[in-house]
């Protein structure tokens, strides 16, 4: 499941519930207020009691909320009309339950309702779980749970079909050290719960715990999740808890089945085991997982129930891999001939950055830890798994795919282009090409800078693009108007070609100008604010007056001079109110001052 699907889903729901109300909560609010943005409530509990209906939103302003009692969320939305509990955009509320007594049942948030979407909230210090979910079909995204006195987040009471996206759980510790996991889909949990992009570290017991009592034959999926240093306390000393990373199941009588599916998960530095069966009798499927420096990296040592299978494909261990049962289906793993693995296969085995801040959209930070070097023989050495993305001729081995995708780009820069539009007079040497996600908020995936030849051609190589995934292409230099492709494009077998010059409709909103037979990217956005206007014109005029020479931003024609040719090009584009058009911000309405038009003269070839 792609993380941005969740974001897109939110926008779709919002547009379908335009008349739903929003109730605001603030540390400076009063619970007798009406709950407007100017007169907010004080507590989420009061907002929940304020005659809310499916489609309504509770918006929580940033700051620390000191609390001593559980926030119980009881009402349920419906499939196409959720309830929302969101942080105010750009702010981070912290629900601090540190003053709550340490006792069973003293949860921070108790989510009994179904069809809720909770996003952007920190929960710390609860006397039991930070968040306990017994409802179903909920989404919890970009939340952090820490220093709680049991598991940071526990799913039970039949909780099913919940989506836990880009959440962190860490420094959770119970009195005996043996219960506080990061994430616990366990005991009487329901089926089809899904974790994506989550991190769990330094919890006194396990990172992810799927122990069952009495649920049986349920399924939980983990994708792109990390866990590390579990079985250690916040101060770095060892706990007396189990200390496993992914505990995939287990039960009192060693007979219950938790079917665990793990895709591209990373487990390292856990005190006891990285990927642990713990007497689980269900199927366990590990695809492209990585283990390093755990007490034991992979441990599945006892037979499964009839019909259940251990499948391990394209997985990696740096160091001894551990022990797996006979009869397991093992395919192209790093410890299997002819593969070998050493630290030389990786860009870095330094864990710096693994606790780093998440990106603004909540996704995991970019790291080089356990990423393959371009010279590693583990690249393209895996087995294709239907439905799983990969780059190159086959999947790599391990959690992180080494991606090199080549974009063959054709683009002309207006100021550089000769009168007939047959070529550029000079080759642009610092052209930045960005790939953006195809759905709102159109996040930047990767940026590369290179050059174009005088015939407009250049190749740009990316390492984060995935075959079959669509991206908008954005092109810019230091003094051209940022120009996006008309539609999102996708790589096939690591390659993509895109020609901006063939038609105006190749650019988003047809935002180019024609010279001869070529469509060209507008020049003149000297200050890179998305407009060609009086500000740019003044900068060019001043440099032209001073006869500035060399590689300067006001030289939009590339001839190493700021002069009348540059002034004419910028003036004409400013007169036409040329401005950036992208899916993020289309048809901006900022005021543009239009100077007197000067008849445009394009320099001939020199």
C-alpha positions in Angstrom: 0.0 0.0 0.0 1.5 3.3 -1.0 1.7 5.8 1.8 0.4 8.6 -0.4 -2.8 6.6 -1.1 -3.7 7.5 2.5 -3.1 11.2 1.9 -5.1 11.1 -1.4 -7.9 9.3 0.4 -8.1 12.1 3.0 -8.4 14.8 0.4 -11.2 12.8 -1.4 -13.1 12.4 1.9 -12.6 16.1 2.7 -14.1 17.1 -0.7 -17.1 14.9 -0.2 -17.8 16.4 3.3 -17.5 20.1 2.6 -20.4 20.9 4.9 -19.0 18.9 7.9 -18.0 21.0 10.9 -14.6 21.5 12.5 -14.2 21.8 16.3 -11.0 23.4 17.5 -9.1 22.5 20.7 -6.3 24.6 22.1 -4.1 24.7 25.3 -5.5 28.2 25.7 -9.1 27.2 25.1 -12.1 27.0 27.5 -14.5 24.1 27.5 -17.5 26.4 27.6 -16.4 28.0 24.3 -18.2 27.1 21.0 -15.1 25.3 19.6 -14.4 27.7 16.8 -10.8 28.6 15.7 -11.1 31.9 17.6 -12.9 30.4 20.6 -11.5 26.9 20.9 -12.3 24.2 23.5 -9.7 23.2 26.1 -10.0 19.4 25.8 -10.5 16.7 23.2 -12.9 15.0 25.6 -15.2 18.0 25.4 -15.0 18.1 21.7 -16.0 14.4 21.5 -19.1 15.3 23.6 -20.0 18.2 21.3 -22.7 16.5 19.2 -20.3 15.3 16.5 -21.3 13.4 13.4 -19.5 11.4 10.8 -17.5 13.7 8.6 -16.7 16.1 11.4 -13.2 17.0 12.4 -11.6 17.8 15.7 -8.5 20.0 15.1 -6.0 20.2 17.9 -3.6 23.1 18.1 0.0 22.6 19.0 1.4 22.7 22.6 1.5 20.4 25.6 -1.8 19.2 27.1 -1.3 17.9 30.6 -3.9 15.1 31.2 -4.7 12.6 33.9 -7.7 10.7 32.5 -8.2 8.6 29.4 -9.6 10.1 26.2 -12.3 7.6 25.1 -13.3 7.7 21.5 -16.6 5.8 21.2 -18.6 7.0 18.1 -18.1 5.3 14.8 -18.1 6.8 11.3 -19.1 4.9 8.2 -17.0 3.6 5.3 -17.1 6.8 3.1 -17.5 9.3 5.9 -14.9 9.2 8.6 -14.4 11.1 11.8 -11.1 13.1 12.0 -8.8 13.9 14.9 -6.0 16.0 13.4 -3.3 18.2 14.5 -3.6 21.8 13.2 -1.5 22.1 10.1 2.1 22.9 10.9 1.6 22.3 14.6 2.3 19.4 16.9 0.1 18.7 19.9 1.6 16.6 22.8 -0.9 14.8 25.0 1.1 14.4 28.2 -0.3 11.8 30.6 2.8 11.7 32.8 0.7 12.7 35.9 -1.6 9.7 35.3 -1.3 6.8 37.8 0.6 3.7 36.6 -2.3 1.2 36.4 -3.9 -1.3 34.0 -6.5 0.5 31.9 -5.0 3.9 32.3 -4.6 4.4 28.5 -3.9 7.7 26.9 -6.4 7.3 24.0 -8.9 4.5 24.0 -10.1 4.2 20.4 -13.2 2.0 20.6 -14.9 3.6 17.6 -14.4 2.6 13.9 -13.8 4.7 10.8 -11.6 7.3 12.5 -8.6 9.1 11.0 -6.1 10.3 13.7 -3.1 12.2 12.5 -0.1 14.2 13.8 -0.4 13.8 17.5 2.1 12.8 20.2 1.0 10.7 23.2 3.4 10.3 26.1 3.5 9.1 29.7 0.2 7.1 29.9 -0.2 4.8 32.8 -0.8 1.9 30.4 -0.9 2.0 26.6 -0.4 5.3 24.9 -3.1 4.3 22.4 -5.3 1.3 22.6 -7.4 0.4 19.6 -10.4 -2.0 19.7 -12.3 -0.4 16.9 -11.8 -1.3 13.2 -11.2 0.4 9.9 -9.3 3.3 11.5 -6.3 5.1 10.2 -3.6 6.4 12.5 -0.9 8.4 10.8 2.2 10.4 11.7 1.7 9.9 15.5 4.4 9.3 18.1 4.0 7.3 21.3 6.7 7.4 23.9 7.5 7.0 27.5 4.2 5.2 28.2 4.0 2.6 30.9 3.0 -0.3 28.6 3.0 -0.8 24.9 3.0 2.5 23.0 0.1 1.3 20.8 -1.9 -1.9 21.3 -4.5 -3.4 19.1 -7.0 -5.8 20.6 -10.6 -6.4 21.4 -11.2 -7.7 17.8 -9.6 -4.6 16.2 -9.4 -5.4 12.5 -8.6 -3.6 9.2 -6.8 -0.8 10.9 -4.0 1.1 9.1 -1.1 2.4 11.1 1.0 4.7 8.9 4.3 6.4 9.6 4.1 6.2 13.4 6.9 6.0 15.9 6.9 4.2 19.3 9.8 4.4 21.6 11.1 4.5 25.2 8.0 2.7 26.4 8.6 0.8 29.7 6.3 -1.1 32.1 7.2 -1.8 35.8 8.4 -5.3 35.1 9.9 -4.6 31.6 8.1 -7.5 30.1 5.0 -5.9 28.5 5.9 -2.6 27.0 6.3 -3.1 23.3 6.4 -0.5 20.6 3.4 -1.8 18.6 1.3 -4.7 19.9 -1.3 -6.3 17.5 -1.8 -9.1 20.0 -3.9 -11.1 22.5 -7.5 -10.8 21.2 -6.7 -8.7 18.1 -8.7 -9.1 14.9 -7.3 -9.6 11.4 -5.9 -7.6 8.5 -4.3 -4.9 10.5 -1.5 -3.2 8.5 1.6 -1.2 9.6 3.4 0.9 7.1 6.6 3.1 7.6 6.6 2.7 11.4 9.6 2.8 13.7 9.9 1.1 17.1 13.0 1.5 19.3 14.2 1.1 22.8 11.1 -0.4 24.2 11.6 -2.5 27.3 10.0 -5.6 25.7 9.7 -6.0 21.9 9.5 -3.8 18.9 6.4 -5.4 17.4 4.6 -8.1 19.4 2.0 -10.5 17.8 1.4 -12.8 20.9 -2.1 -14.2 20.8 -4.6 -15.0 23.6 -7.2 -16.2 22.5 -7.3 -15.0 18.8 -6.3 -17.5 16.3 -5.5 -17.6 12.6 -5.4 -13.8 12.2 -3.2 -11.9 9.8 -1.0 -8.8 10.3 1.1 -7.1 7.6 4.2 -4.9 8.1 5.7 -3.0 5.3 8.8 -0.7 5.3 8.9 -0.8 9.1 12.0 -0.5 11.2 12.8 -1.7 14.7 16.0 -1.4 16.7 17.5 -1.5 20.2 14.5 -3.1 21.7 15.3 -4.7 25.0 17.2 -1.6 26.0 16.0 1.3 28.1 16.0 5.0 27.3 19.3 5.3 29.1 20.9 2.6 27.0 21.1 -0.1 29.6 19.6 -3.6 29.0 16.0 -4.3 30.2 14.9 -7.6 31.5 12.2 -7.8 28.8 12.2 -10.1 25.8 14.2 -7.7 23.6 13.0 -8.9 20.2 12.5 -6.8 17.1 9.6 -8.4 15.2 7.9 -11.0 17.4 5.7 -12.6 14.9 3.4 -14.5 17.2 3.2 -17.0 20.1 0.6 -18.2 22.6 0.4 -19.7 26.0 0.0 -23.3 24.8 2.2 -22.7 21.7 -0.6 -23.6 19.3 -2.2 -20.4 18.0 -1.6 -19.0 14.5 -0.6 -15.4 13.7 0.0 -15.2 10.0 2.7 -12.5 9.7 3.6 -10.8 6.4 6.7 -8.6 6.3 7.8 -6.6 3.3 11.0 -4.6 3.2 11.4 -4.5 7.0 14.6 -3.6 8.8 15.6 -5.0 12.2 18.9 -4.3 13.9 20.6 -4.0 17.3 17.8 -5.7 19.1 19.1 -7.4 22.2 17.8 -10.9 21.6 16.3 -11.6 18.1 15.6 -9.6 15.0 12.8 -11.6 13.5 11.4 -14.0 16.0 8.9 -16.9 15.6 8.3 -17.2 19.4 6.4 -20.5 18.9 4.0 -19.0 16.4 2.2 -21.8 14.5 0.9 -19.6 11.7 2.4 -18.8 8.3 5.2 -16.3 8.3 6.2 -14.6 5.0 9.3 -12.4 4.9 10.1 -10.6 1.6 13.1 -8.4 1.2 13.8 -7.9 4.9 17.2 -7.0 6.4 18.7 -8.0 9.8 21.9 -6.8 11.3 23.6 -7.1 14.7 20.7 -8.6 16.6 21.4 -11.2 19.2 20.1 -13.7 16.6 19.0 -12.2 13.3 16.4 -14.7 12.1 14.9 -17.3 14.5 12.1 -19.7 13.4 12.9 -23.0 15.1 9.7 -25.0 15.8 7.3 -26.7 13.3 4.2 -24.9 12.1 0.6 -26.1 12.1 -0.5 -28.2 9.1 -0.9 -26.1 6.0 1.1 -23.2 7.3 4.4 -22.2 5.7 7.5 -20.2 6.4 8.5 -18.3 3.3 11.7 -16.2 3.2 12.6 -14.5 -0.1 15.2 -12.0 -1.0 16.1 -11.4 2.7 19.5 -10.3 4.0 21.6 -10.8 7.0 24.9 -9.2 7.7 26.6 -11.7 10.0 25.2 -15.1 10.9 21.6 -15.3 9.7 20.3 -17.5 12.6 18.1 -20.6 12.4 15.2 -21.5 10.2 13.1 -24.7 10.3 13.5 -27.4 7.7 10.8 -27.3 5.1 10.9 -23.5 4.9 10.6 -22.1 1.4 13.8 -20.2 1.0 14.6 -18.3 -2.1 17.6 -16.1 -3.1 18.5 -15.0 0.4 21.9 -13.5 1.2 23.2 -16.6 3.1 22.3 -19.0 0.3 24.9 -19.9 -2.3 26.3 -18.4 -4.4 25.6 -15.2 -2.4 28.0 -13.8 0.1 27.7 -10.6 2.1 30.0 -8.3 3.9 30.2 -4.7 5.1 31.7 -3.8 1.7 28.3 -4.4 0.1 26.8 -1.4 1.9 27.1 2.4 1.6 27.1 2.5 5.4 26.6 0.3 8.4 26.6 3.3 10.6 23.1 3.8 12.2 23.4 7.6 12.2 20.0 9.1 11.2 17.8 6.1 11.9 16.1 8.1 14.7 16.0 11.3 12.6 13.1 13.6 12.1 10.5 12.3 9.7 9.8 14.2 6.5 7.0 16.8 6.5 4.6 14.3 5.1 5.5 11.8 7.9 7.5 9.4 5.8 10.8 7.9 7.0 14.0 9.9 6.8 16.5 9.2 4.1 19.4 7.1 5.3 22.3 5.3 3.8 22.4 2.6 6.5 22.2 -0.9 5.0 21.7 0.5 1.5 23.6 -1.4 -1.2 26.6 0.1 -3.0 26.4 0.2 -6.7 29.2 -2.5 -6.8 27.3 -5.0 -4.7 26.6 -8.3 -6.3 23.3 -8.4 -4.3 21.8 -5.9 -6.7 19.3 -7.6 -9.1 20.2 -10.9 -7.4 16.7 -11.6 -6.0 13.6 -13.3 -7.2 10.6 -11.4 -8.7 7.6 -11.5 -6.3 4.4 -10.8 -8.1 3.0 -7.4 -7.2 6.2 -6.1 -5.5 8.0 -3.2 -7.1 11.7 -3.4 -8.1 14.2 -1.6 -10.2 16.5 -3.3 -12.8 16.2 -6.8 -14.1 15.2 -8.4 -10.8 14.7 -7.3 -7.2 17.8 -6.7 -5.0 18.4 -8.7 -1.8 17.5 -6.8 1.3 15.1 -4.1 2.5 16.4 -1.3 0.3 16.2 -1.5 -3.5 19.2 0.1 -5.3 17.4 2.2 -7.9 19.0 3.7 -10.9 16.4 5.1 -13.3 17.4 7.1 -16.3 15.3 10.0 -17.6 16.1 11.0 -21.2 15.0 14.6 -21.3 14.6 17.0 -24.2 14.0 20.7 -23.3 14.9 24.1 -24.8 15.5 27.2 -22.7 13.9 30.3 -24.3 16.8 32.7 -23.8 19.4 30.2 -25.2 17.4 29.3 -28.3 18.3 30.6 -31.7 15.9 32.6 -33.9 14.8 29.6 -35.9 14.3 27.3 -32.9 16.7 24.7 -34.4 19.2 24.6 -31.5 20.3 26.4 -28.4 23.2 28.8 -28.8 24.8 27.5 -25.6 24.5 24.3 -23.6 22.8 24.9 -20.2 25.2 23.5 -17.6 23.1 23.5 -14.4 19.7 22.2 -15.1 17.8 20.8 -12.2 15.2 18.0 -12.8 12.9 17.0 -10.0 10.6 14.0 -9.6 7.4 14.7 -7.7 4.7 12.3 -6.5 1.7 12.1 -8.8 -0.8 12.8 -6.0 -1.3 15.6 -3.5 0.8 17.0 -1.9 3.1 16.2 -4.8 6.0 15.7 -2.5 9.5 15.9 -3.9 10.9 12.4 -4.4 14.4 13.2 -5.8 16.3 16.0 -7.5 19.3 15.8 -9.8 21.3 18.5 -11.5 23.0 18.0 -14.9 23.4 19.6 -18.3 21.6 19.7 -21.7 23.3 19.7 -25.0 22.7 22.4 -27.6 20.1 20.2 -29.2 18.3 20.1 -25.8 19.1 16.5 -24.8 20.3 15.3 -21.4 20.2 12.2 -19.3 19.4 12.4 -15.6 19.8 9.4 -13.3 17.7 8.8 -10.2 18.1 6.3 -7.4 14.7 6.7 -5.6 12.3 6.3 -8.6 10.4 3.0 -8.8 9.4 1.4 -12.1 5.6 1.7 -12.7 5.1 4.5 -10.3 4.0 7.8 -11.8 5.9 11.1 -11.2 5.6 14.6 -12.4 8.8 15.9 -14.0 9.8 19.5 -13.0 12.6 21.3 -14.8 14.3 24.6 -13.7 17.5 26.5 -13.8 18.5 29.5 -11.7 16.8 32.0 -13.9 14.1 30.0 -15.8 10.5 29.5 -14.8 10.0 26.1 -13.1 8.1 24.0 -15.6 6.3 20.7 -14.9 5.3 17.9 -17.3 1.7 18.0 -18.3 1.0 14.7 -16.7 2.7 12.3 -14.4 5.1 9.8 -16.1 6.4 6.4 -15.1 9.7 4.5 -15.7 9.6 1.2 -17.5 12.6 -1.1 -17.0 14.5 1.8 -15.5 14.0 4.2 -18.4 11.8 7.1 -19.3 11.9 9.6 -22.2 10.2 13.0 -22.1 10.3 15.8 -24.7 9.1 19.2 -23.6 9.9 20.8 -27.0 7.4 18.9 -29.2 4.2 20.6 -28.1 2.9 23.2 -25.7 0.8 20.5 -24.2 3.9 18.7 -22.9 4.1 21.3 -20.1 1.6 21.6 -17.3 -1.0 24.2 -18.3 0.8 24.5 -21.7 3.2 26.9 -19.9 5.9 27.4 -22.6 6.5 29.7 -25.6 7.2 28.7 -29.2 10.3 29.6 -31.1 10.3 28.2 -34.6 9.2 24.6 -34.3 10.3 24.2 -30.7 8.4 24.9 -27.5 10.7 26.5 -24.9 10.8 26.9 -21.2 10.4 30.6 -20.2 13.5 32.5 -19.2 13.6 35.4 -16.7 12.5 34.2 -13.3 15.7 35.7 -11.8 14.6 35.6 -8.2 12.9 32.2 -8.5 9.6 33.3 -7.0 7.5 31.7 -9.7 6.9 34.9 -11.6 8.6 36.9 -14.3 7.8 40.5 -13.3 9.1 43.9 -12.4 11.4 42.5 -9.7 13.2 40.4 -12.2 13.3 43.2 -14.7 14.9 45.6 -12.3 17.6 43.1 -11.4 18.4 42.6 -15.1 18.2 46.3 -15.9 20.7 47.1 -13.1 23.2 44.6 -14.2 22.9 45.6 -17.8 23.4 49.2 -16.8 26.6 48.2 -15.0 27.7 46.0 -18.0 28.1 43.0 -15.7 29.8 40.0 -17.3 30.4 36.4 -16.5 28.2 33.5 -15.3 25.6 35.6 -13.5 21.9 35.0 -12.8 20.8 38.1 -14.8 22.3 36.6 -18.0 19.3 34.8 -19.3 20.7 34.3 -22.8 23.8 32.5 -21.7 26.3 34.7 -23.5 28.1 35.8 -20.4 26.8 39.4 -20.6 23.9 41.1 -18.9 22.7 43.4 -21.6 19.9 44.6 -23.7 19.1 41.1 -25.0 18.5 39.9 -21.5 16.4 43.0 -20.7 14.2 42.5 -23.7 13.5 38.8 -23.0 12.6 39.5 -19.3 10.5 42.6 -20.1 8.4 40.8 -22.7 7.7 37.8 -20.4 6.9 40.2 -17.6 4.5 42.0 -19.9 2.8 38.7 -20.6 2.5 38.0 -16.9 4.4 34.8 -17.3 4.2 32.7 -14.1 4.7 29.2 -12.8 1.9 26.6 -13.2 2.1 23.3 -11.2 -0.4 20.9 -9.7 0.6 22.3 -6.3 -0.2 25.9 -7.1 -2.1 26.5 -10.3 -3.1 29.9 -11.5 -1.6 31.9 -8.7 -3.2 35.3 -8.1 -0.4 37.4 -6.9 -0.3 40.9 -8.2 2.0 41.5 -11.2 3.2 44.9 -12.3 3.3 45.1 -16.1 6.1 47.3 -17.6 6.0 48.9 -20.9 6.4 46.4 -23.7 9.7 46.4 -25.7 9.6 44.7 -29.1 11.3 41.4 -28.6 14.5 40.7 -30.6 16.1 37.3 -30.3 19.8 37.1 -30.9 20.9 35.1 -33.9 23.6 32.4 -33.5 27.0 33.5 -32.6 
